[in-house]
Amino acid sequence: MQTTVVPLLIIDVQQAFHDPIWGNHNNPKCEENIARLIEAWEHHDQPIIYVQHVTNVPTSLFYFKKDGHLFQDFIQPREQDVILTKQVNSAFIGTDLQERLESLGATQIVITGLITNHCVETTARMAGNLGFNPIVVSDATATFDRQSISGTWIPAEVIHDVSLASLNEEFASIQTTIEVMKDVLQKEVQS
């Protein structure tokens, strides 16, 4: 019985996103759902890759000497888990993520994290272009309200929905936490 390898990618779930400067956050259960997925992946002995945004710019919330670059408290990588640090939006740029996924024989990955329309979307687009058939977990990703170019405010939920709609069936599949655990992990169990 051969096990299908489907890595779980956790993007930028860091303390910097607790800073009030970000404003309103959609999807209040995002972190809870990420924790559920981590537990399920650990239980099925599937690989987990944690991505951490770190910068050497002292004014950034992600500056390597500030607590903001640290993972949120519920993120507790195990010894066998991979931690990659990046300095740009895509988890593939400046890291060995592509090589790691290829060495695992991964033909599909599951993507969660923060924020939907920045690092999650950028990484998912590149993963799709590289042939990794990403699944982006809609309720294990989140974003924040943003001001438009015209000065109006766009609610986080709208930004989140548009980002996922832009990815859907073009760069990635979009599923909920429950769907991923049922579809992906059940396939792994049956393999």
C-alpha positions as CSV (number, residue, x, y, z in Angstrom):
1,M,0.0,0.0,0.0
2,Q,1.7,3.2,-1.2
3,T,1.1,6.5,0.7
4,T,0.3,9.6,-1.4
5,V,2.3,12.5,-0.1
6,V,0.3,15.8,0.1
7,P,2.3,18.5,2.0
8,L,0.5,21.1,4.1
9,L,1.8,24.6,3.6
10,I,1.3,27.0,6.5
11,I,2.1,30.5,5.3
12,D,3.0,33.5,7.5
13,V,0.9,32.6,10.6
14,Q,3.0,35.1,12.6
15,Q,2.5,37.4,15.6
16,A,2.8,40.5,13.3
17,F,-0.7,39.9,12.2
18,H,-2.0,40.5,15.7
19,D,-0.9,44.2,15.4
20,P,-4.0,46.5,15.3
21,I,-2.5,48.4,12.4
22,W,-3.9,45.7,10.1
23,G,-7.5,46.5,11.1
24,N,-10.5,44.2,10.5
25,H,-9.8,40.5,9.8
26,N,-12.2,38.3,8.1
27,N,-12.7,34.6,8.9
28,P,-12.3,34.6,12.7
29,K,-11.9,30.8,12.7
30,C,-8.9,30.9,10.3
31,E,-6.3,30.0,13.0
32,E,-8.6,27.4,14.6
33,N,-9.0,25.7,11.2
34,I,-5.3,25.8,10.5
35,A,-4.7,24.1,13.9
36,R,-7.3,21.4,12.9
37,L,-5.4,20.8,9.7
38,I,-2.1,20.6,11.4
39,E,-3.4,18.0,13.9
40,A,-4.9,16.0,11.0
41,W,-1.7,16.1,9.0
42,E,0.4,15.1,12.0
43,H,-2.0,12.2,12.8
44,H,-1.7,10.9,9.2
45,D,2.1,11.5,9.2
46,Q,2.0,13.8,6.2
47,P,4.6,16.5,5.7
48,I,4.1,20.0,7.0
49,I,6.0,23.0,5.7
50,Y,5.9,26.2,7.7
51,V,6.7,29.5,5.9
52,Q,7.8,32.5,7.9
53,H,8.2,36.0,6.5
54,V,11.3,37.6,7.9
55,T,12.9,40.9,6.9
56,N,16.0,42.9,7.8
57,V,14.0,46.2,7.6
58,P,13.9,47.6,11.1
59,T,10.5,49.4,10.6
60,S,8.8,46.2,9.4
61,L,6.5,44.2,11.8
62,F,8.4,41.2,10.4
63,Y,11.8,42.5,11.3
64,F,14.0,39.6,12.5
65,K,14.7,41.3,15.9
66,K,11.0,41.9,16.7
67,D,8.5,39.4,18.1
68,G,6.2,40.0,15.1
69,H,8.3,37.6,12.9
70,L,7.7,34.8,15.4
71,F,5.0,32.2,14.8
72,Q,1.7,32.6,16.6
73,D,1.6,30.7,19.8
74,F,-0.5,27.7,18.5
75,I,2.1,27.0,15.8
76,Q,4.5,24.4,17.3
77,P,6.5,22.8,14.5
78,R,7.8,19.3,15.2
79,E,11.4,18.3,14.7
80,Q,10.5,16.6,11.3
81,D,8.6,19.6,10.0
82,V,10.2,22.1,7.6
83,I,10.5,25.8,8.4
84,L,11.3,28.1,5.4
85,T,12.0,31.8,5.7
86,K,11.1,34.2,2.9
87,Q,11.5,37.9,2.2
88,V,9.0,38.3,-0.6
89,N,5.4,37.2,-1.2
90,S,6.0,33.9,-2.9
91,A,7.2,31.0,-0.7
92,F,9.0,29.7,-3.8
93,I,11.3,32.7,-4.2
94,G,14.6,32.6,-2.3
95,T,13.7,29.3,-0.7
96,D,14.1,25.6,-1.7
97,L,10.4,24.9,-1.6
98,Q,10.2,23.7,-5.1
99,E,13.1,21.3,-4.6
100,R,11.6,20.0,-1.4
101,L,8.2,19.3,-2.9
102,E,9.8,17.6,-5.9
103,S,12.0,15.4,-3.6
104,L,8.8,14.4,-1.7
105,G,7.2,13.4,-5.1
106,A,4.3,15.8,-4.3
107,T,1.9,16.3,-7.1
108,Q,-0.6,18.2,-4.9
109,I,-0.2,20.6,-2.0
110,V,-2.6,22.2,0.5
111,I,-2.2,25.9,1.2
112,T,-3.3,27.8,4.3
113,G,-2.3,31.0,6.1
114,L,-2.1,34.7,5.9
115,I,-2.9,36.8,4.0
116,T,-5.2,35.6,1.3
117,N,-4.6,38.2,-1.3
118,H,-0.8,38.6,-0.7
119,C,1.4,35.7,0.2
120,V,-1.2,32.9,0.0
121,E,-2.4,34.0,-3.5
122,T,1.1,34.6,-4.8
123,T,2.3,31.2,-3.6
124,A,-0.8,29.4,-4.9
125,R,-0.4,31.0,-8.4
126,M,3.3,29.9,-8.6
127,A,2.5,26.5,-7.2
128,G,-0.2,26.1,-10.0
129,N,2.2,27.2,-12.6
130,L,4.8,24.8,-11.4
131,G,2.4,21.9,-11.6
132,F,1.8,21.2,-7.9
133,N,-2.0,21.3,-8.2
134,P,-2.6,23.5,-5.1
135,I,-5.7,23.4,-2.9
136,V,-6.3,26.7,-1.1
137,V,-8.3,26.2,2.1
138,S,-11.0,29.0,2.1
139,D,-11.7,28.9,5.8
140,A,-8.0,28.5,6.8
141,T,-6.9,31.7,5.1
142,A,-7.8,35.3,5.9
143,T,-7.1,38.9,5.0
144,F,-7.9,42.4,6.2
145,D,-9.9,45.4,5.0
146,R,-8.0,47.6,2.5
147,Q,-8.4,51.0,1.1
148,S,-8.9,51.2,-2.7
149,I,-7.1,53.5,-5.0
150,S,-10.1,55.7,-5.0
151,G,-10.0,55.9,-1.2
152,T,-13.1,53.8,-0.4
153,W,-12.7,50.9,2.0
154,I,-13.1,47.3,0.7
155,P,-14.2,44.8,3.4
156,A,-11.8,41.9,4.1
157,E,-14.5,39.4,3.2
158,V,-14.9,40.9,-0.3
159,I,-11.1,40.9,-0.8
160,H,-10.9,37.3,0.4
161,D,-13.7,36.2,-1.9
162,V,-12.3,38.0,-5.0
163,S,-8.8,36.5,-4.3
164,L,-10.2,33.0,-4.0
165,A,-12.4,33.5,-7.1
166,S,-9.3,34.6,-9.1
167,L,-7.4,31.5,-8.1
168,N,-10.3,29.0,-8.5
169,E,-10.0,26.5,-11.4
170,E,-7.2,28.6,-12.9
171,F,-4.3,28.3,-10.5
172,A,-5.8,26.2,-7.6
173,S,-8.8,24.4,-6.3
174,I,-10.7,26.0,-3.4
175,Q,-12.0,23.8,-0.6
176,T,-13.0,24.2,3.0
177,T,-11.2,22.6,6.0
178,I,-13.8,19.8,6.2
179,E,-13.6,19.1,2.5
180,V,-9.8,18.9,2.5
181,M,-9.7,16.5,5.5
182,K,-12.3,14.4,3.9
183,D,-11.0,14.4,0.3
184,V,-7.3,14.7,0.7
185,L,-6.7,12.6,3.8
186,Q,-9.2,9.9,2.8
187,K,-7.4,9.5,-0.4
188,E,-4.2,9.1,1.6
189,V,-5.8,6.6,3.9
190,Q,-7.1,4.5,0.9
191,S,-3.8,4.6,-1.1
